């Protein structure tokens, strides 16, 4: 066997082609490593043997050397930590990379007036476009009484060019009068399903569209972009997929695939061109305003679950509710402030409990698993109710965000085999930020914000994900936060499982990947430090040196 160091392997990696086929040789022996397998029966190993992209042996250096043939390429891991490839089961790589967004605002401003010059410049640079679309602000910057009308700020920039800007959260759109007019929104417009058209004291739209009201406006805007699908495709290739690989992510779920925009076809185009560098499950979006029978029929027709393909269309993404900062997350109790003056003040539903049950009943038997956005405690309860009402037990459904969960619902996750998918990589999820929403909800609810420990102790399955690009994609930030957020922390071993084998279960591929075991495909990453042996507050500094998919090097620092 010939010995190849990591530095020489860097040269070999530059010769790789696009298709994800087995590694650089027929057989590779990885030796001298600290391999954390996530297999409880053999948690650590020194070496592993990979043949045609599949792990055929794992154990000590001596055992692997005895198993390897004389033609095997030996790769010295130089005592570095190896672990399974990361599963991030809630990302938005296509939306993060798309060229359909003309500009991005920094979300650090507290005064929306300070964005004027940047927005004006974007309008000037896109003079040939009917719409100018941006992203990046925080909705709360408009909540001060000293701030001018959102509509007035944008109208000062242009009343002839439609301007629409998506908030960092993805749950608010800031629009000018031209955009509202093109969408047919005026004082008499009713709120759409799952959304709110914000209005001033005179009953006129004020330029802020909450939740699905904003989504509908953006659908209209993107429909006018002639190169929309190419913009998504090249953005995914040039930014979305490389970012996944550089963060050690070998499997992910696209958490909102807008099939009306043909985003599923963009993913298929990448796969057909042998350019896919991750295992991807698409979550087809349930449009709240669509007629159910027709939408269900369309979703049924899009199901695709080829076991040999890296790309599967086998998940459904729907929102039960909105978000707390918009007071649209569905809560059992009323909010402490009332910004909508609606008959009820405990949030809204994109998709009601009865409609969720209808979709599960129609789509679970086909093979679809449901990925449901639930932030408020009522949203969580209603989603669990729907699963309990019609679920057959064959679904691998999950509730994502789970920021507020009633203690009476903790046991139901395990009882119904529902995965709790949490995001703890964002700063707002750290304990010192838990009470930031005390002015909106009962402060006692914030004592256990995102209660992952309580749900885990109730024997439920936990996954950790990023919701990128809302929060950082770096899984090691998420791991560090997960283990340091007492009283709702996880053990590091559980946090690692949440990013690996538990995610593999959610994606129905735990027999293929998610741990490093004989017979599984060689999806793994090499790290610059051993995250098991360091202080928890150093985990976030971990760097991914290499990422392998099916035994092939797809990223090298």
C-alpha positions in Angstrom: 0.0 0.0 0.0 1.2 3.5 -0.8 1.0 6.2 1.9 -0.6 9.6 0.9 -0.6 12.5 3.4 -3.4 15.0 3.6 -1.3 17.7 1.8 -0.8 15.4 -1.2 -4.5 14.5 -1.2 -5.2 18.2 -1.8 -3.6 18.0 -5.2 -5.6 14.9 -6.0 -8.8 16.6 -5.1 -8.3 19.3 -7.8 -8.8 16.6 -10.4 -12.2 15.5 -9.3 -15.1 15.5 -11.7 -18.6 16.7 -11.0 -20.4 13.4 -10.7 -20.4 12.0 -7.1 -19.0 8.6 -7.8 -16.7 6.5 -5.5 -13.5 8.0 -4.2 -10.2 8.7 -6.0 -9.3 5.0 -6.1 -11.3 1.7 -5.9 -10.2 1.2 -2.3 -9.0 3.7 0.4 -7.7 2.9 3.8 -8.0 5.9 6.3 -5.6 5.3 9.1 -4.2 7.1 12.2 -7.4 8.9 13.0 -9.8 9.5 15.9 -12.9 8.3 14.3 -16.1 9.0 16.2 -18.6 6.6 14.6 -21.9 7.5 16.4 -22.4 3.8 16.5 -22.9 3.0 20.2 -21.6 -0.5 19.7 -18.2 0.8 18.5 -18.0 4.5 19.3 -14.4 5.1 18.4 -12.0 3.6 15.8 -8.5 4.4 14.5 -9.1 3.5 10.8 -11.6 2.5 8.2 -11.5 0.9 4.8 -13.7 2.3 2.0 -14.3 0.4 -1.2 -16.3 2.0 -4.0 -17.7 4.5 -1.7 -18.9 2.0 1.0 -17.3 1.3 4.4 -16.1 -2.3 4.4 -14.2 -2.3 7.6 -13.6 -0.1 10.6 -11.4 -0.7 13.6 -7.7 -0.4 14.5 -4.9 0.5 12.2 -3.7 -3.1 12.2 -7.1 -4.5 11.4 -7.6 -2.2 8.5 -4.1 -2.9 7.1 -4.8 -6.6 7.2 -8.2 -6.1 5.4 -6.8 -3.8 2.7 -5.5 -5.1 -0.6 -2.1 -4.3 -1.9 -3.6 -1.9 -4.4 -5.4 0.2 -1.7 -4.5 3.8 -1.3 -3.7 4.6 2.3 -4.6 8.1 3.6 -3.0 9.3 6.9 -5.5 11.2 9.0 -2.7 12.5 11.1 -4.5 11.9 14.4 -7.4 14.2 13.4 -11.0 13.7 14.4 -13.4 12.1 11.9 -17.1 11.9 12.3 -20.2 11.2 10.1 -21.2 13.9 7.6 -23.6 16.5 9.1 -27.3 16.2 8.5 -28.9 19.6 8.6 -32.6 18.8 8.1 -33.8 22.5 7.8 -32.0 24.7 5.4 -32.8 27.0 2.5 -29.8 26.7 0.2 -31.7 27.7 -3.0 -33.2 30.8 -1.4 -29.8 31.6 0.3 -28.0 31.6 -3.0 -30.6 32.8 -5.5 -29.7 35.7 -7.8 -33.4 36.7 -7.8 -32.7 38.9 -4.8 -31.1 42.2 -6.0 -29.7 43.4 -2.8 -29.2 42.4 0.9 -29.5 44.8 3.8 -27.4 44.4 7.0 -29.8 43.5 9.8 -27.9 45.6 12.3 -29.8 48.9 11.7 -32.3 50.1 14.2 -33.5 53.0 12.1 -35.1 52.0 8.7 -34.3 55.5 7.3 -30.7 54.5 7.2 -31.4 52.0 4.5 -32.6 54.6 2.1 -29.4 55.2 0.2 -28.7 51.5 -0.3 -32.3 50.8 -1.5 -32.1 53.9 -3.8 -28.9 52.6 -5.3 -30.5 49.1 -5.9 -33.4 50.8 -7.7 -30.9 52.7 -9.9 -28.9 49.6 -10.7 -32.0 47.6 -11.7 -33.7 50.2 -13.9 -34.7 47.6 -16.4 -36.6 45.4 -13.9 -40.2 46.0 -13.1 -39.6 44.9 -9.5 -36.6 45.4 -7.2 -36.4 42.7 -4.5 -34.2 42.8 -1.5 -33.9 41.1 1.9 -32.3 41.5 5.3 -34.1 43.9 7.7 -35.5 43.2 11.1 -39.3 43.9 11.5 -39.0 45.3 15.0 -37.2 48.4 13.7 -40.7 49.7 12.7 -42.2 49.3 16.1 -41.1 52.6 17.6 -43.5 55.4 17.6 -40.8 57.7 16.3 -40.4 55.8 13.0 -42.1 57.1 9.9 -44.6 54.9 8.0 -42.7 52.1 6.2 -44.7 53.0 3.1 -43.5 56.6 3.2 -39.9 55.7 3.5 -40.0 53.5 0.4 -42.2 55.9 -1.5 -39.6 58.7 -1.0 -37.3 56.4 -3.0 -39.7 55.5 -5.8 -43.4 55.4 -6.5 -42.9 54.1 -10.1 -40.7 51.1 -9.4 -42.1 48.2 -7.3 -40.0 47.6 -4.3 -40.3 44.6 -2.0 -37.9 43.7 0.8 -38.1 40.4 2.7 -37.2 40.5 6.4 -34.4 38.4 7.8 -36.9 36.2 9.5 -38.7 35.5 6.1 -42.0 36.5 7.8 -42.5 40.1 6.8 -42.3 42.0 3.5 -41.7 45.8 3.3 -43.3 47.2 0.2 -43.9 50.5 -1.5 -47.1 51.8 -3.1 -46.3 50.6 -6.6 -45.7 47.0 -5.3 -49.0 47.1 -3.3 -50.9 48.4 -6.4 -49.5 45.7 -8.6 -50.7 43.2 -6.0 -54.1 44.8 -5.8 -53.7 45.6 -2.2 -55.7 48.6 -0.8 -57.7 49.6 2.2 -60.5 47.2 1.3 -58.3 44.1 0.8 -59.0 41.3 3.3 -56.2 39.5 5.1 -55.2 36.4 3.2 -55.0 33.0 4.8 -52.0 32.9 7.1 -51.2 36.6 6.7 -52.0 40.2 7.8 -51.9 43.4 5.7 -50.8 46.0 8.2 -52.8 49.2 8.1 -52.4 52.7 9.6 -54.8 54.6 11.7 -56.8 55.6 8.6 -57.2 52.0 7.5 -54.7 52.3 4.7 -51.9 49.7 4.0 -48.8 50.9 5.8 -46.3 49.0 3.7 -45.7 46.0 6.0 -47.1 42.6 4.9 -47.0 40.0 7.6 -46.4 36.3 6.9 -48.4 34.9 4.0 -49.5 38.4 2.9 -45.8 39.1 2.1 -45.3 35.6 0.5 -48.1 36.3 -2.0 -46.5 39.6 -3.0 -43.1 38.0 -3.6 -44.8 35.3 -5.7 -46.1 38.1 -7.9 -42.7 39.7 -8.1 -40.7 36.6 -8.9 -43.2 35.6 -11.6 -42.0 38.7 -13.6 -38.3 37.6 -13.6 -37.5 36.2 -17.1 -34.3 34.4 -15.9 -35.8 33.3 -12.6 -35.0 29.6 -12.9 -31.4 30.2 -14.1 -30.9 32.7 -11.3 -31.9 29.9 -8.8 -29.8 27.3 -10.6 -26.5 29.2 -10.7 -27.0 30.6 -7.2 -27.4 27.1 -5.9 -24.3 25.9 -7.8 -22.1 28.8 -6.9 -23.1 29.5 -3.4 -25.8 27.2 -1.8 -24.1 23.8 -2.4 -20.5 24.9 -1.8 -21.6 26.4 1.6 -23.1 23.1 2.6 -20.0 21.2 1.7 -17.6 23.7 3.4 -19.6 23.3 6.7 -19.4 19.5 6.6 -23.1 19.0 5.5 -23.5 16.0 3.4 -27.3 15.7 3.8 -30.0 18.3 4.0 -33.6 19.1 3.7 -34.7 22.0 1.5 -37.2 23.3 4.0 -39.5 25.2 1.6 -39.5 24.2 -2.0 -41.8 26.6 -3.9 -43.1 24.3 -6.7 -45.0 27.1 -8.3 -41.6 28.7 -9.1 -40.3 25.4 -10.4 -37.7 25.2 -7.6 -38.1 21.4 -7.6 -37.1 21.4 -11.3 -34.0 23.5 -10.5 -32.9 20.8 -8.0 -33.6 18.1 -10.6 -31.5 20.1 -13.1 -28.6 20.0 -10.7 -29.0 16.3 -10.2 -29.3 15.5 -13.9 -26.1 17.5 -14.6 -24.3 15.4 -11.9 -23.6 18.5 -9.9 -25.3 17.6 -6.7 -22.9 17.4 -3.7 -25.3 16.5 -1.0 -28.1 14.1 -0.3 -31.2 16.3 -0.5 -34.9 15.8 0.5 -37.2 18.5 -0.8 -40.1 19.8 1.3 -42.8 20.8 -1.1 -44.5 24.0 0.1 -48.2 24.0 1.0 -49.6 27.3 -0.2 -52.2 28.4 2.3 -54.4 30.2 -0.2 -54.7 27.2 -2.6 -57.8 25.1 -2.9 -57.0 21.9 -1.0 -58.1 19.1 -3.5 -56.2 20.7 -6.4 -53.1 21.3 -4.3 -53.1 17.8 -2.9 -53.4 16.4 -6.4 -50.4 18.4 -7.5 -48.3 17.4 -4.5 -49.1 13.7 -5.1 -47.9 14.0 -8.7 -44.5 15.4 -7.6 -43.6 12.6 -5.2 -40.2 11.0 -6.1 -38.3 8.6 -3.8 -35.7 6.8 -6.0 -33.4 5.0 -3.4 -30.5 5.3 -5.7 -30.8 9.1 -6.2 -29.2 11.7 -4.0 -32.4 13.8 -4.6 -35.7 12.9 -3.2 -39.1 14.7 -3.2 -40.6 13.0 -0.3 -41.4 15.7 2.3 -44.2 18.3 2.7 -43.4 21.7 4.3 -46.2 23.6 5.9 -46.6 26.4 8.4 -48.9 25.8 11.3 -48.3 29.4 12.5 -46.1 32.5 12.2 -43.5 34.0 14.5 -43.5 35.6 18.0 -42.1 38.9 17.0 -44.9 39.4 14.5 -47.4 38.2 17.2 -48.4 35.6 14.6 -47.0 32.5 16.3 -50.1 30.5 17.5 -50.2 30.7 21.3 -52.7 29.2 23.8 -52.9 32.6 25.6 -53.3 36.1 24.2 -50.3 38.3 23.5 -49.6 41.1 25.9 -49.8 43.6 23.1 -52.3 43.9 20.3 -51.0 45.2 17.0 -53.7 43.9 14.7 -57.0 44.7 16.5 -58.4 41.4 15.3 -61.2 39.6 17.2 -58.5 37.2 18.6 -55.0 38.0 19.7 -53.3 34.7 20.1 -51.6 34.4 16.7 -52.7 32.9 13.4 -52.6 29.8 11.4 -51.2 29.4 7.9 -52.8 25.9 7.8 -55.4 25.0 10.5 -55.4 21.8 12.4 -58.2 20.4 10.4 -56.4 21.2 7.1 -53.1 19.7 8.4 -55.0 16.5 9.1 -56.5 16.6 5.6 -53.1 16.8 4.0 -51.6 14.1 6.2 -54.5 11.8 5.5 -54.0 12.3 1.7 -50.2 12.4 1.5 -48.8 10.2 4.2 -49.9 6.9 2.6 -48.0 7.9 -0.6 -44.8 8.2 1.4 -44.6 11.9 2.2 -43.3 12.9 5.6 -44.4 16.2 7.1 -42.1 19.0 8.2 -44.2 21.5 10.1 -43.3 25.0 11.2 -44.5 25.3 14.8 -43.3 28.2 17.0 -46.1 28.9 19.4 -47.4 26.4 22.0 -50.8 26.3 20.3 -49.2 25.7 17.0 -47.3 22.7 18.5 -50.4 21.3 20.1 -52.5 21.6 16.9 -49.9 19.9 14.8 -49.6 17.1 17.2 -53.4 16.8 17.3 -53.5 16.5 13.6 -50.9 13.7 13.5 -52.7 11.9 16.3 -56.1 12.3 14.6 -55.1 10.8 11.2 -51.5 9.6 11.3 -51.0 5.9 10.5 -47.7 5.6 12.4 -45.8 5.1 9.2 -44.9 8.8 8.8 -41.6 10.3 10.1 -43.1 13.7 10.8 -41.3 16.5 12.6 -42.1 19.8 14.1 -39.5 22.5 13.5 -38.6 25.5 15.7 -40.6 24.3 18.8 -39.8 27.5 20.6 -42.8 27.3 23.0 -44.1 23.9 24.0 -46.7 23.1 26.6 -45.3 20.6 29.2 -48.4 18.5 28.5 -47.1 18.0 25.0 -43.6 16.8 25.8 -44.6 13.1 26.0 -46.7 13.3 22.9 -43.6 13.7 20.7 -42.4 10.2 21.7 -45.9 8.7 21.8 -46.6 9.8 18.3 -43.0 9.2 17.0 -42.7 12.9 16.1 -39.2 14.4 15.9 -38.6 17.8 17.6 -36.4 19.8 15.3 -34.8 22.8 17.0 -32.5 25.6 15.9 -30.1 26.8 18.6 -27.3 28.3 16.5 -28.8 31.8 16.5 -27.8 34.3 19.3 -31.5 34.8 20.1 -31.7 31.2 21.3 -29.0 31.6 24.0 -30.3 31.9 27.6 -29.3 35.5 28.0 -31.8 36.3 25.2 -34.7 34.1 26.2 -36.6 36.9 27.9 -36.3 39.3 24.9 -40.0 38.6 24.2 -41.3 39.3 27.7 -43.2 42.3 26.5 -45.1 40.0 24.0 -45.8 36.8 26.0 -46.1 35.7 29.6 -42.5 36.0 30.8 -42.7 32.6 32.5 -43.0 31.0 29.1 -39.5 32.2 28.3 -37.9 30.4 31.2 -37.6 27.3 29.0 -37.4 28.7 25.5 -36.9 25.9 23.0 -37.1 23.1 25.7 -34.9 20.5 24.0 -33.8 18.9 27.3 -37.4 18.5 28.5 -38.5 17.0 25.2 -35.4 14.7 25.1 -36.1 13.6 28.7 -39.6 12.7 27.6 -37.8 10.2 25.3 -38.4 12.0 22.0 -36.1 12.2 19.1 -34.3 15.5 18.7 -32.7 16.9 15.6 -30.7 20.2 15.5 -30.7 22.3 12.3 -29.8 25.8 11.2 -32.7 27.3 9.2 -29.9 28.8 7.1 -29.8 31.5 6.0 -31.8 32.9 8.9 -29.0 31.7 11.2 -25.5 30.5 10.7 -25.0 27.3 8.8 -22.1 26.3 11.0 -23.2 23.1 12.9 -20.5 23.5 15.5 -22.0 26.8 16.7 -25.3 24.8 17.1 -23.5 22.0 19.0 -21.8 24.5 21.3 -25.0 26.3 22.0 -26.9 23.1 22.5 -24.6 21.9 25.3 -24.3 25.3 27.0 -27.9 26.5 27.2 -28.8 25.3 30.7 -31.4 24.6 31.9 -32.4 23.4 28.4 -29.1 21.8 27.3 -28.2 18.5 25.7 -25.2 16.3 26.3 -22.6 16.6 23.6 -23.2 13.0 22.5 -26.9 13.7 22.0 -26.2 17.0 20.2 -23.9 15.0 17.8 -26.6 12.4 17.2 -29.1 15.2 16.6 -26.9 16.4 13.7 -26.2 12.9 12.3 -28.1 9.6 12.9 -31.3 11.3 14.1 -31.3 13.5 10.9 -30.6 10.4 8.9 -33.8 8.8 10.4 -35.8 11.9 9.5 -34.5 11.6 5.9 -35.2 7.9 5.8 -31.6 7.0 5.2 -30.3 5.8 8.6 -29.5 2.4 7.0 -27.2 4.2 4.5 -25.5 7.0 6.4 -25.6 8.9 9.7 -23.0 6.8 11.4 -19.8 5.2 10.3 -20.4 1.5 10.2 -19.6 -1.4 7.9 -22.1 -1.5 5.0 -22.9 2.2 5.1 -21.8 4.7 2.5 -18.8 6.8 3.3 -20.2 10.2 4.1 -17.8 11.7 6.6 -15.8 14.8 7.6 -12.3 15.5 9.0 -12.0 18.2 11.7 -9.2 20.4 12.9 -9.9 19.5 16.6 -11.4 16.8 18.6 -14.7 18.3 19.8 -15.1 15.6 22.5 -11.8 16.5 24.3 -12.1 20.3 24.4 -14.0 22.8 26.5 -17.6 23.3 25.4 -17.0 27.0 24.7 -14.4 26.1 22.0 -16.6 23.8 20.0 -17.9 26.6 17.8 -14.3 27.3 16.6 -14.1 23.9 15.0 -13.2 24.0 11.3 -14.1 21.4 8.7 -10.9 20.4 6.8 -12.5 17.9 4.4 -15.9 16.7 3.5 -16.5 13.3 1.8 -19.7 12.1 0.1 -19.9 8.5 -1.0 -16.1 8.3 -0.3 -15.4 11.2 -2.7 -13.7 14.4 -1.5 -16.2 17.2 -2.2 -14.5 19.9 -0.1 -11.1 20.6 1.2 -10.0 23.7 3.1 
